[in-house]
Amino acid sequence: MLVDAGGAHLGILFAAHHPERTSALILFNATAQWRESEGYPGLSAEADEEIVRLIEEKWGTEEFAALMNPSKAGDRAFQRWMARSNRASNTPRVAAIQARLMWEFDIRSVLPTLRIPALVIHRKNHVLPPIEHGRFLAEHIPGAVFVEVSGSDGTFTTEASDEILIAIEEFLTGARRAPEPDRVLASVLFTDIVGSTERAASLGDRRWKELLEHHDVITRRVVEQHRGRLVKTTGDGVLATFDGPGRAIRCARELRETLRSHDIEIRAGLHTGEIELRGEDVGGIAVHIGARVAAMADTGELLVSGAVPPLMAGSGIEFDDRGAHTLKGVPGEWRLYSVKG
């Protein structure tokens, strides 16, 4: 059972009274008691009333959603969703009444009676309740595991969600998931505008900039339509990755025809191999090969490395053999093929 501050009291009471029906208890940004008392770092009565007033005035608004989730203060879509969710769950009046009821709960005496596995997760900078409340829970629940994660949001799925899910998985299964691989097999597509230097000189800076912006908008749209990822622009071209060469080839064909209708000619090169993931960027010898293949393509041509045709058997896509070539900076000779059509 996973509960946050709003449901922690009921979750703890249920687990204490029905351990046979509770395999594990996970408490997120939770507390055993909101109000301060001797030796307990709770909130003052004045602070409690201020929170109730805030709920009465702001509940169900985008402003309230941003206050409860500071990392989403600039995300209007999230704020609208959260505000709509709050309005669907409660009216401001009922939400305020529930808050006042929560201030009266004190289940600290119940914590030592828990006899089930318990995980306490608390965001480091969360203020309602602060992290001291999470530490108190973990210290007073027998055998509880305490995990501090970064951030200050009240919503489970926003900040540090990967940290939280990994902690839960390890707690429930006893094993931590292997880290995401930093190398994956991908099809790397490079394109560039043919004669870009001469075109820029003839158009002038302003019109050349407008043409590049137009090119980038079209390219991003076409790449996304073919389920690729536009990694970056390269001045007068792009680097994109795909999960297979078929989509990359179809994307390059459509991109060539679409840009040609806008008086932009491109060349393209494709290679399939293992790439290194570097945040939002990619690297590795496969990326270099893709770039070198693209540089050897003629106007309007889609040139691929010898790694691609065997992967396309039965696809209906045909290739013309362009012979063996030496690629600058890449060991050995590479056979290149031009995609027909």
N, C-alpha and C positions, 0 to 999 in steps of 0.2 A: 504494500500500500504506500503510495506517494502522496503526501499532503504538504501544502504550503502554510503560511502564517494563518490564513483564514480558516483552514480546516484542521490545524494541528491539534487543538484541544480534543476534538471529537475523535480524531485518528488515534491519539495516544490512549484515550479512555477505552475505545473499542479494542485496541491491541492488548490493553491490560486486562480487560474482562473476558476477551475471547481469543486467547493465544492460539487455540487449536484452529482458529479460522484465519489467522494472520501469519503468513510465512516469513514476512520481513516488513519493517517499517522504515520508510525514507522520509525524512523531514527536511523541507527546503525553506530557508529563510524563516524559520519557525521560532516559537517561543512557548514557554510554559506559563508565563504570566506577563502581561503587558505593564502593569503598574509597578512603580518602584516601592520597595519596602526595605526594612533594615537588612543590610548585607546583600541586597539584590539590585542589580543595575537596571531597573525598569524606567518607565516614563513617568513624569510628574502628572498630577491631576490636571494642571493647566495645559500641559502638552496634549493630554488625552482630549480635552475639550476643544482645543484648537484643531485637532485632527477631525473630530466629529463635525465641527463647523465647516471645515474644508470639504468634507464628503457631502454635506447638505448643499453646499453652494456649487461644487464643481463635478460631482459624480456624473459620469456619462458624457463628459466633455473631452475634447482633444487635449485641452490644457491639463486636466487631471491625468490623462494617460501619459503625457510627457513628464509630469512630476513623478509618477510612480516608476517610470522607465527613462532615466536621464539619457541613456545612450541613444534613445530614439527621439530625442527632442527635435531633430531636424527631419524626421521621417513622417511626413503627413499621412502617407498611406497606412502605416502602422497605427498612428494615432486615431485615424478614422475607424480602423478595424477594432481597436481596443475600446474606444468610446462606444461603438455600436454593441460590442460584447457586454460591456458594463450595463448599458441601458436594457439589454435583453435579460440580464440576470436579476436586476433589482431596480427599484425606483430610488432616488436620492434619500427619501424619507426612510425606507426600509433598510437601506445600506447603513444609514446613520444609527438606526436602532440596533442593528446587528453589531456595529462597532462598539456601542455602549455596553452591550451584553458581553462582548469579548473582554472588555476592560475588567469585568467582574470575575472572570475565570482565574483560578489559581490551582494548577494541577501539579505543582512541584512535588507534593507528597506522593504522587502516583508514579513518578519516574523510577524510583528504585524497585518498584514491583514488576516492571517489564521484564519478561523472560523470553524475548524473541530477538533475533538479530536486528540491529538498528543502525542506520546511517544518517548522520546529520550533515547537511550541506548548507553552507552559508556564504553569500557573497561578501567579500571583504569590506566594501564601503556601503553596504545596504544600511538604511537608517530606520526602517520601520518593519521589524525591530532591528537593532544594531547587532553586530556579530557577537557581542558579549552574551546575548541570549542564546545563540547557537552553541557557544562554548559551554554555557551552563547546562544545556540539554545533554550534550555529549558527556560531560563530567558526572552527571547524576543518573544516566541510564546505564545499567550494567553492561559492560562490553561494547558500548557504542563506538562507532568509528566516526571521527570528525574530519570533514574535508572543507578547506577554505578555498574558494575560487575567486577569481578577479571580478571586478565590476560592482555596480550598485543597483541594478534593475530589480524590480519585484517580479518580473515575468520569467518563467523558467526557460523559455526558448530563445531569449535574446542573447545577452552577453555570455561568453564562455560556455556555450551550450555543449561543445565537444568535450570540454573538461568535465562537465557535469555527467554527460552520458557515459564517458569512460569510467568515471568513479562509480556510477551505478552498476555498470556491466561487471566491473571487477568485484564489487561488493556481492552481487547476486550469483556470479558464476565462479568466483575465485581466480579468474584469469583476466589479464589485461590484453586487449586486442593489440595485435601487432601494428606498428606504425604504418601509416599509408605509404605505399611505395613511392620513391622519388624518381623511378624510371618506369616508363610505360611504352608499349608498342603503339605507334601512331603513324598516320599518313600526314606528311608535312608538305603544304602547298605554298609556294612562293609565286607572286605575280609582280610585274612592274610595267609601267607605262613605256611603250616604245618611243624612242626619240625624245625623252623628257627634257633634256637640256636644250635642244633646239626649240622645242615647243614652248618652254618657259621664256626663252629669249624673244620669240616672236610675239607672245601674248603680253608680256610685261608682268610685273610682280602681282598686281592686284588681280588680273584675270586668271593668272596661273594659280593663285591661291584659291580662287573661286572654283576652278576646275578640279583641283585636288580635293577640296571639300565635297564637291559633287561626287567625285570618284569614291571617296571614303564612305559616304552615305550609301551609295548603291552597293558597294562591296560588302559592307557589314550586313545589309539586308539579305543579299544573296547567300552569303556564308551561313547566316543563321537559319535561312530557309532550308538549307541542306544539312542542318544539324552539326555544323562545324563550330569551331571557336576561333574568333579573330584574336590572335595573340597580340599583334601590334601592327602599326603602319611603319613603312620603311622609307618614308620620304615620298617616293613616287610609286609605291607598291605596298603589298601586305604580306604578312606571314599568318597562315591559318593552319589549324590542325583538325584532323577528322579521325573517327574511329575505324575507318576503312578507306581504301583507295577508290572504291566505286563512288561514294558520295563526293569525294574530292574531285574526281574527274567530271562528274555531272555538274558540280558547282563551277569548276573552271570553264566548262563549255558555256553554261548560261551566263557567267560573268563576262566572258569574251563577247558574246552576242549582244548582251545588254549594253555594255560600255561602247561597243562599236556603233550602236544606234545613237550614241551621244558623242560620236566623233572622237572616241578614245580607243586606241589600239593597245593591246597588252600582249605580253608573252608570259608563259607560266611553266613552272617546273615542279615535279612531284617525286617524292621518295617516301617509302615506307620502311621504318626502322624504329629502334628503341631510342626514346628521347629522355632527357633529364628535365624534371619539373623544378623550376626555380621561382616559386611564388606564382605570379601571374605570367612569368616569362617561361621560355623553354630553351634548352641548349643541348649540346652533345654533337657527336659526329654526324648523326642523321640530319640535324638541322643544317650543318655545313654542306652536306651532300645535296640537300634540297635546293639550297641557294646556288650552288655551282651548276646544277642541272638547269635551273631557270635561266641562268646567265647565258647558256648555250642555245636557248630556244630562239627560233626566228619569230618574226612578227605574226601574231595570231596563233602561234604554235603552242601546244601543250606537250612538253617533253617529260618523259618519266624515266626513272632509273630501272635497271634490269630486275630490281626486286619487285616491281609492280606487276608486270604481265602474268607471272605464274599465279598471283593471287586473284586474277580476274578471269580465270578459266571458266567458261560457261556463261559469262556475263553478257556476251554479245558485243562487247567493246573490243575493237581490233586495233592492232599496232603495226607501224612500219619500223623496221630495224634501221637504226641510224649508226650502227657500228660501235666499235670500242673507242673509248676516249679516256684521256687523263684529266682528272678534275683537280684543279689547283688546290694544293694543301691536303688532298685526300690520297692515301696510299693505293697503289695498284691501278688497274684499268677498269673502267666501268662501261658496260654496254648500255646504250641509251635507245629509247624507243619513242616515236612520235604517235600520239593518239590520233587515229583516223577520224575524220568527220569533224 
